[in-house]
């Protein structure tokens, strides 16, 4: 009986220690703190809150606020070294000090998506020795594509980030990167050689140029469809309009034709070139010239037809206006005659 009581007492002590250890951090008014989580979402916070002590917490969620910057001392909380997950998404962040996250030695997941970041220091996460996932989607990087330095990063999300290009300099310092999301950006071309064979890449819905370089990218994507994701049907951007290039399941007929010349004929010519696969270079060049002549003749024919339609419309309008004026003039003459008749009758009566 005594051993049972002692056992139960020991269990209660252990539970008390666990509970006290996991809830030892201080919680701010308006936030929710349970177990190892601190949640302060959608509280209209304008800056990082000042937690005195978060010892025991490994998840902090500050998403959905109005935080605009993260300075050097903003994350200088007691016990923050244990933090593993930090959510700062859906804020208004425009600036972050390059050493703002230096104390987060155990950080594994960082979400900075849907902010207003236009620039990110390349060595900002170099000291975060356990960082595995970084979400930067929905920012405004444009030409300032982050060239992150990290020996541990496995997953990087740069989707919907207004990125205009992506090159070797953006992946050369990420030796362990395995998942890269570049979906829905403004990329017109990407060199497949910059990626090692172990990386999975999402490239769907970019503003690809309508040329042979893009076809080479999609040939590469088709050969590696187990790890390279593109939209189907594939489209490119031409004169601010999306045009379907070809179906992902059958891109190969275009490859040989595009390897013949460096010209970027435009998508219509690329499609026509695919129909003459196997011909000699001279025959293909001759065919290209005929295509261009045909397109010029078609353009002039359309212009002539349009001009003729405009002339006909003008003539019809002139006829209509002339008829209206003639009708009105006839009406005036008839009205004048009737007036004269009435006047003559009145004079005869008097």
C-alpha positions in Angstrom: 0.0 0.0 0.0 2.8 2.3 0.9 4.6 1.6 -2.4 1.4 2.5 -4.3 1.1 5.8 -2.5 4.7 6.6 -3.1 4.4 5.7 -6.7 1.3 7.9 -7.1 3.1 10.7 -5.3 6.1 10.4 -7.6 3.9 10.6 -10.6 2.1 13.7 -9.3 5.5 15.4 -8.6 6.7 14.6 -12.2 3.5 16.0 -13.7 3.7 19.1 -11.6 7.3 19.6 -12.7 6.4 19.1 -16.4 3.5 21.5 -16.2 5.5 24.1 -14.3 8.3 23.7 -16.8 6.1 24.1 -19.9 4.2 27.1 -18.6 7.0 29.0 -16.8 7.0 31.8 -19.5 5.2 35.1 -19.0 2.1 35.8 -21.2 1.0 39.2 -22.3 -2.6 40.5 -22.0 -4.6 39.5 -25.1 -2.3 36.7 -26.0 -3.0 33.0 -25.5 -0.4 30.9 -23.9 -0.9 27.1 -23.6 1.6 24.4 -23.2 4.6 25.4 -25.3 2.7 27.8 -27.5 2.5 31.6 -27.4 -0.2 33.0 -29.7 -0.7 36.7 -30.3 -2.5 36.8 -33.7 -4.6 39.6 -35.1 -4.0 41.9 -32.2 -3.1 45.0 -34.3 0.4 44.9 -32.8 2.6 47.6 -34.4 5.9 46.2 -33.1 7.3 43.0 -31.6 5.8 42.6 -28.1 8.2 42.7 -25.1 8.1 39.3 -23.5 10.2 39.2 -20.4 10.6 35.5 -20.3 9.5 32.8 -22.7 11.5 30.0 -21.1 9.8 26.7 -22.0 8.0 28.0 -25.1 9.1 26.7 -28.5 6.3 28.1 -30.7 5.5 31.9 -31.0 2.8 33.0 -33.4 2.7 36.8 -34.1 0.9 36.5 -37.5 -1.9 38.8 -38.7 -0.7 42.0 -37.0 0.7 45.3 -38.2 4.4 44.9 -37.3 6.5 47.0 -39.6 10.1 46.2 -38.6 12.3 43.8 -36.6 15.2 45.5 -35.0 18.3 44.0 -33.3 16.9 44.0 -29.8 13.3 43.1 -30.6 13.8 39.4 -30.1 16.0 39.6 -27.0 13.7 37.7 -24.8 14.9 35.4 -21.9 14.7 31.8 -23.0 14.3 32.6 -26.7 17.3 30.3 -27.5 14.9 27.4 -27.2 12.4 28.7 -29.7 11.8 26.3 -32.7 8.9 27.8 -34.6 8.3 31.5 -35.3 5.4 32.9 -37.3 5.6 36.5 -38.5 3.5 36.1 -41.6 0.6 38.5 -42.6 2.2 41.6 -41.1 3.5 44.8 -42.7 7.3 44.1 -42.3 9.4 46.3 -44.5 12.7 46.1 -42.6 14.7 43.5 -40.6 18.0 44.0 -39.0 20.6 41.6 -40.5 21.2 40.1 -37.0 17.6 40.2 -35.8 17.5 36.3 -35.6 21.1 35.6 -34.5 20.1 34.5 -31.0 17.6 31.9 -32.3 20.0 29.0 -32.3 17.4 26.2 -32.3 15.0 27.8 -34.8 13.8 25.3 -37.3 10.8 27.0 -39.0 10.5 30.7 -39.9 7.4 32.2 -41.7 7.9 35.7 -43.1 5.3 35.3 -45.9 2.9 38.0 -47.0 4.8 41.0 -45.8 6.3 44.0 -47.7 10.0 42.9 -47.8 11.9 44.1 -50.8 15.4 43.1 -49.6 17.0 40.4 -47.5 20.6 40.4 -46.3 22.2 37.3 -47.6 23.9 36.2 -44.3 20.8 36.9 -42.2 20.3 33.2 -41.3 23.9 32.0 -41.5 24.1 31.5 -37.7 20.7 29.7 -37.4 22.3 26.3 -37.3 19.0 24.3 -37.3 16.9 26.3 -39.7 15.2 23.9 -42.1 12.2 25.8 -43.5 12.0 29.4 -44.6 8.8 30.9 -46.1 9.2 34.2 -47.9 6.2 33.9 -50.2 4.1 36.9 -51.0 6.8 39.6 -50.6 8.0 42.2 -53.1 11.6 41.2 -54.0 11.5 42.0 -57.7 15.1 42.2 -58.9 16.5 41.9 -55.3 16.2 38.1 -55.3 17.5 36.8 -51.9 20.8 35.0 -52.1 20.5 33.2 -48.8 23.5 31.6 -47.0 22.5 28.6 -44.9 24.1 25.2 -44.5 20.9 23.7 -43.0 18.0 25.0 -45.1 15.9 22.3 -46.7 12.8 24.1 -47.9 12.5 27.6 -49.4 9.3 29.2 -50.5 9.6 32.3 -52.8 6.3 32.0 -54.5 4.2 35.1 -55.4 7.2 37.3 -54.6 7.4 39.4 -57.8 10.8 37.8 -58.6 12.0 38.6 -62.1 14.9 36.2 -62.3 16.6 33.4 -60.4 20.2 32.3 -61.0 23.0 30.2 -59.6 23.9 33.0 -57.1 20.5 32.4 -55.4 21.2 28.7 -54.6 25.0 28.3 -54.5 25.1 28.8 -50.7 22.2 26.4 -50.0 24.0 23.0 -50.2 21.1 21.0 -48.5 18.2 22.7 -50.2 15.7 20.0 -51.4 12.4 21.9 -52.0 12.2 25.3 -53.8 8.9 27.0 -54.7 9.1 29.7 -57.4 5.5 29.6 -58.4 3.6 32.6 -59.8 6.5 35.1 -60.2 7.7 37.2 -63.1 10.5 34.9 -64.3 11.0 34.8 -68.1 13.8 32.3 -68.2 15.7 30.0 -65.8 18.8 28.0 -66.4 18.2 24.3 -65.5 22.0 23.8 -64.9 21.8 25.8 -61.6 19.8 23.1 -59.8 21.4 19.9 -58.5 19.6 16.6 -59.2 18.2 16.4 -55.7 16.1 19.6 -55.7 12.4 19.6 -56.3 11.2 22.8 -57.9 7.8 24.4 -58.5 7.9 26.7 -61.6 4.2 27.0 -62.5 2.6 30.2 -63.6 5.6 32.4 -64.4 5.7 34.9 -67.3 7.9 32.8 -69.6 9.1 34.3 -72.8 7.7 32.8 -76.0 11.0 31.6 -77.4 13.2 28.6 -77.8 15.0 29.0 -74.4 11.7 28.5 -72.7 11.1 25.3 -74.7 14.5 24.0 -73.5 13.4 24.7 -69.9 10.2 22.7 -70.5 12.0 19.9 -72.2 14.1 19.7 -69.0 11.0 19.8 -66.9 9.4 17.0 -68.9 12.5 14.8 -68.4 12.4 15.4 -64.7 8.7 15.6 -64.1 9.0 13.6 -60.8 10.7 16.7 -59.2 10.0 19.6 -61.5 6.4 21.0 -61.5 5.0 23.2 -64.3 1.5 24.1 -65.3 -0.3 22.0 -67.9 -1.0 23.3 -70.5 2.1 25.3 -70.5 1.8 29.0 -71.4 4.2 31.8 -72.2 3.8 35.6 -72.1 3.6 37.4 -75.4 2.5 41.0 -75.8 1.0 41.0 -72.3 -1.2 38.0 -73.2 -0.7 34.4 -72.2 -0.4 31.9 -75.1 -0.5 28.1 -74.8 2.9 26.7 -76.0 2.4 23.0 -75.9 1.1 20.2 -73.7 3.6 19.0 -71.1 3.1 15.4 -72.2 4.5 16.1 -75.6 7.1 18.9 -75.7 9.7 17.1 -77.7 8.7 18.0 -81.3 9.8 21.6 -80.7 13.3 20.8 -79.4 15.0 19.9 -82.6 13.5 22.8 -84.5 14.6 25.3 -81.8 18.2 23.9 -81.7 18.6 24.8 -85.4 18.5 28.5 -85.0 19.0 31.0 -82.2 16.2 33.1 -83.5 13.2 33.8 -81.2 10.5 33.7 -83.9 7.5 33.9 -81.6 5.2 31.2 -80.6 3.3 31.0 -84.0 6.5 30.3 -85.9 7.7 27.8 -83.2 4.5 25.8 -83.8 4.9 25.9 -87.5 8.6 24.9 -87.2 7.5 21.8 -85.3 5.7 20.6 -88.5 8.8 20.4 -90.6 10.9 18.3 -88.3 13.7 16.4 -90.1 14.2 18.8 -92.9 17.6 20.4 -93.7 18.8 23.6 -92.2 18.5 25.4 -95.6 15.0 24.1 -96.1 14.0 25.2 -92.7 15.5 28.7 -93.2 13.6 28.9 -96.5 10.5 27.8 -94.8 11.0 30.4 -92.1 11.3 33.1 -94.7 8.0 31.9 -96.3 6.3 31.9 -93.0 7.4 35.5 -92.4 6.3 36.5 -96.0 3.0 34.8 -95.4 2.5 36.6 -92.1 3.4 39.9 -93.8 0.9 39.3 -96.6 -1.7 38.2 -94.0 -1.1 41.4 -92.1 -1.5 43.6 -95.1 -4.6 41.7 -96.2 -6.2 42.2 -92.8 -5.2 45.9 -92.9 -6.7 46.3 -96.3 -9.9 44.6 -95.3 -10.2 46.8 -92.2 -9.6 49.9 -94.3 -12.3 48.8 -96.7 -14.8 48.2 -93.9 -14.0 51.7 -92.5 -14.6 53.3 -96.0 -17.9 51.5 -96.4 -19.0 52.6 -93.0 -18.1 56.2 -93.8 -20.1 56.0 -97.1 -23.1 54.5 -95.4 -22.9 57.2 -92.7 -22.7 59.9 -95.4 -25.7 58.4 -97.2 -27.7 58.2 -94.0 -26.8 61.8 -93.1 -27.7 63.0 -96.7 -31.0 61.1 -96.6 -31.9 62.7 -93.3 -31.1 66.2 -94.6 -33.1 65.5 -97.8 -36.1 64.3 -95.8 -35.9 67.4 -93.6 -35.7 69.7 -96.5 -38.7 68.1 -98.2 -40.6 68.4 -95.0 -39.8 72.1 -94.8 -40.9 72.7 -98.4 -44.2 70.8 -97.8 -44.8 72.7 -94.6 -44.2 76.0 -96.4 -46.7 75.1 -99.2 -49.4 74.3 -96.6 -48.7 77.6 -94.9 -49.1 79.5 -98.1 -52.4 77.7 -98.9 -53.9 78.6 -95.5 -52.7 82.2 -95.9 -54.4 82.5 -99.4 -57.7 81.1 -98.0 -57.7 83.6 -95.2 -57.1 86.4 -97.6 -59.9 85.3 -99.9 -62.3 85.3 -97.0 -61.5 88.8 -96.0 
